[in-house]
Amino acid sequence: MTTVRLAGFDMLTAEDLDAWHALRDSNPRLDSPYFHPGFAEAVHASGQPVEVVVVRDGAGVISAVLPCHRERSLLRPAGWPAADFQGPVLAPGSSFSPLELLGGGIRGFAFDHLLEGNPDFEPWVESARPSPYVDTTGGLEGYLGRASKSGKDNMGQARRRTAKAEREHGTIRFEADTVDAEALERVIELKRAQYAATGVADYFAAQPRRDLMTRLMNTRDPSFAGVLSTLHAGPHLVAAHFGMRSGGVLHWWFPVYDPAFSNLAPGWMLLRELVSAAPRLGITRIDLGRGDDEYKRRAKTGETMVSQGLVTRSSARQALRRAQSSVIQAAKSSPLAPGLRQVVRRFRTL
């Protein structure tokens, strides 16, 4: 029989953390930085309490871990709502019963980016969507050999626009991985302005989430680190990105650009520079994260699937969730979608 323990991150033992690393290292599907204990540790230290589900098999060996936030009777993946990959950390081929999460006052586990390859969760999956990525093996030349026609065309346009930006605004300067508090503050400022302009909930309204970015930027562990990339034209910060990396995987998390330079499509300029720099950075894949953005569709070389759902024993609650999901998807696909955003947000708070 298995045993399940729920512990605050700072209560984990050396055995727990060693097992976490060993399980992740044994499973190539878990190479995203979201599955590294460094991410959960940074989230917890920034003031967003993380509790970790530790599962032991019948022999007493740790067989799975799952970092979470607890909201009364509900568990959510650590880093929610900005955790772009979620799921238990376990060895390939291992089984994990989601119902083991329930008990001790916990009535549900909600997920919205569950990584494919977790068949034990299938009864609770409500929908699945693609999460695109860019294979950067071989740098820009390698990418162009794999990219779609649209991806190649946009990279070519980015090269020409970079030259134009240099002519009109000054020398182009690209920093692939810099520790710059002022630049990070500007990234957050631009992202908050984008949220306000598009009516999306402001992720950075909460101070702990801003603190998380600073903590990650200053994390320099070879196996896990925050990555701040900036693109300047003369004195102007044209575009920037803050994400995380683990090994050869970079997660594209918070890209921004200065609206004053929107005519140059600066996001593509920045992405081109990152793809070009990938070999010297040791990056072989950039995960773009789930989303309907057109640039992701054009830039991707492949995709994985992530799913949304709720693990619960309540059939009524599950039915309500499925109805909610159907209404949200119908609202998104409707010609009236812009006017229905407020309705969608209200449903999401249920």
N, C-alpha and C positions, 0 to 999 in steps of 0.2 A: 504494500500500500504506500502511496505517496503522502508526504506531509507538506503543508504549505505554511509559510511564515511571512508576515508582512512587517517590514522594519523600515524605519526612517533611514535615509541614505547614510547619515552620519553614524548610524548604529551598525553598519555592515562590518563584518570581520575581514581580516586579510584572506581567510579561506573563501569567503563570499566573493570578494573582488577577483581573486585568482581564478575561481571557477568561471566568473563572468568573462574574463579575458579568454580563458581556454575554450569555452563554448563558442564564443564569437569567432575566434581564430580558426575553429574547426569547420565553420560554415561560411563558404564564400558568398552566399546570398546576403550576409549581414555585414558587408564591407562598408556600408554607409556610415558616416560619422554619428548619425543618430543612435546607432546601436553600441557605440563606444561608451564605457562608463564615465568618461570625461564629460560627455554632454550632460548626463543626469547630475553629475557632481556640480557642474557650473550652474545649472538651473537651480539646484537646491541651495547653493551658496549665495545666489543672487536674491534670495528671499521668497522663492516659490517652492514650498516644501515638497520633496519627492519621497515617496514611500516605495519600497522595492519588494515585489513578490518573489520569494525564494522558494523553489520547489525541490524537494529531495525525493529520490526514488526509494524503492523498498530496501535497498542496500545502504541508504543513508547518504548517497552521493548526490550532490547538487546537479539537477538535470535541466533546470530552466530558471531564468530570471526575467522579470518584467518590471521596469520602473514606471511609476504612475503618480498622478496627483489624486488625492481623495477629496471629493466634494460631498460631504455628508454620506449618503448611501451609494454614491456613484464614483467609480474609478475612471480616470482618463489617462492616456499615455503621457509620460513626462514630456514637458515642453509644449503641450497643447496650449493654444490652438495653432502653434507654428511648428509642429512636429510633422515633417513631410514623409517620414517613413516610420512605421510603428509595428509592434509585434513582439512576441517572446523571443528571448535569446536562448537558443537551444541547438543541439547538434543536429546535423542533417539526418532526416529519417526518423527523428524522435517525435513522440506524441505529446501533446499538451492539451488537456481538457479545460476549455475556458470556464466550465462550470466550477472548477476548483477555485476560481477567483471570488465566487459568491459565498457569503457567509460572514459571520462576525459583524453584522450590520451592513454589509455591502450587498446591494441588490442588482447592480448592473455594472458593466464595463463597456463604455462607449468608445468607438474607434472611427476615424475618418480617413486614415491613410495606411490601412493594414497592408503590409507587403504580401504580394502573391506567394503561394507556396505554404500557406497555413491551412490545410484542409480541415483541421479540427474546428475552425471558426465558421465554416461554410453555412451551417444552419442559421447563423445570425447575420449573414451578409445581406444587405439591402440593395447595394449597387456597387459597381466597380468602374473606375475610370483610369485612363492611361497616365503614366508619369514619364515623360520623355527624357532622354539623355543624349549626350554628345560623346561619342567615342573619339578621344583626342590622341590616340596612339599615333606616333609619327608627326605630331604637331599639325600645323596648318596644311602642309602637303598631304599628310595622311588623311586628314579630315576631308579635304576636297575630293579625294579619291573615293570616299564613301558617301558624301553628302548628296542630297537630292538636288535637282536642277535649281530649285528655289534657294536652297542653302548656298550653293555655289554663287548664284547671282547676287545674293545679299552680301556675301563676303567680298565679292568683287566691288560692289558699290561702297562697302565700308572702307576698302582700301582707297578708293578715289575720294571719298568724303574726308578721310583722315588727312590726305594731302591738301584738300581744300581748307580744312580747319587750320592747318599749319600755315598756309599762305595768308589767311585772313585774321587769325587770332594769335599766332605765335607758335613757338617750338612745341611739338608734341612730346609729352613726357608720360610714360606708363610705369606705374609701380605695381608689380604683380602681388606682392605680399608685404605690406607696410604696417607698422605700428604708429598710428597718427591719431591722437585723440581729437584734434580739430576736424580732421577729415571724417572721422566716424560720426562726430556730432552733426556735421553737414549731411551725411547720409541719412541719419535719423530725421533731420529737419525736412529734407526733400521727400522722404517716404511718408511722413505725416501729412505733408501738403498734398501728396498724391492721394492718400486715403480720404482727406477732406474733399478733394475735387471729385472723386468718384463715388462718394457715399459709402465707402467701405469702413467697417469698424476700425478704429485706430488701435493697432496692436501696441504701439509705443505709448499709449496714454498712461499705462501703469509703469511707475518708476522701476520696479524690479526687472522688467523686460529691457529697459534701457541699460540697467546695470549689467544684465546678462551679456549684452553686446560688448561692453567694456571688458568684462571678465574674460570672455572668449578671445577678444583681440589680443589680450595679454597672456593667453595660454600658449606656450611655445613647445609643448611636448612633441617629440618627433612623431608619435603615433596619433596625436589628436591636437588640433589647433584651430583657432579662428583665423580667417583670411580676409584682409581688407585690400581690395584692388582699386586703384585710382587712375584716371586718365585726365591729364591736363592739356590744354592748348594755351601756351603762354601762361599767364597767371590764373586762368580760369579752370575750375574743376568742371569738366564737361560731363563726365559720367563716373560712377563708382559702383562697387559691389561689396557687400559684406556677406561672407558665408563661412563654412567650416570644411576642414579636410581631415581625412584619416587615410593614411597610406596613399594610394594612388587615386583616391576618389575625392573630388571637390563637390560640395553641394552648393548650388546656385540658389541663394536664399533671399537677399534683399538688394536687388539691383535698382539703381536710381540714375536719373540724368537731370541736368539743369534744363528746364523748359525753354530757356532762352536759346538753346542750341538744338531744339527738336527737329529743325529742318535738316540736320545732319544725320539723323537716326543714330545718335551716340551710343545707344545700347548695343547695336551691331558693331560699332567701332570697338567698344570695350570687349565684347565677346571674341572678336577676331584677335585682339591682342592676347587675351587669355589662352585661346587655342594655340596661338603661335608660341607662347611661353611654356605650354604644358610639358614638353620634354625636359627642359631644364628644371622645372618644378617637381618632376616625377609624377605628374598627373596623367592618368590614362583614361579617365572618364569624368565628365561634368554632369551631375544629375540636375536637371532643370526644375524638377518638382511638378506635381500635378497642377494643371491649369489650362485654360482655354486660350491663352495668349497666342496670337498668330505667329509671333517670332519663334515660339517654342516648336510649333508645328513645322515651320520652315527650316529651323536649325537642326532639329533632331536627326540622329542616325539610328535610333531605336527607342524602345519604350518598355517599361514594365507596368504591371497593373497594380493599383492599390484600391482597397475596398472600404466601404462605409457600413456601419451597422451597430448593433447593441446586443451584447450578451446579457440575457435576462431569463428568469424562469416565468415571467409574467407574459402570458400570451396577449393580454389586453394592451400592455405597454408596447409590445412588439408590433401589434397591429396599428397602434397610433403612430409609431415611428414610420412605418411603411407608408401610411396615408400622408404623413407630413412630407416624406421624401418625394412622393408623387406630385403633391401640390407645388413643392419648390421647383422640381424639374419642369413642370408645366408652365410655371411662371417664368422661368428662365428662357424657355423656348418660344414664349408668346411674343407677338409684335409689341405688346404693351409692357414688355419686361422692364424698361426703365422706370415706369410708374409703379411697378409691383415690387420694387426692391424693399420698400418698407414692410410690405406684407411678408416677404421672405425672411427678413431679419426677425420679425415677431415670431414666426414659426420656429426659427432656430433657437429661440430662447425657451421654448416649451420643455 
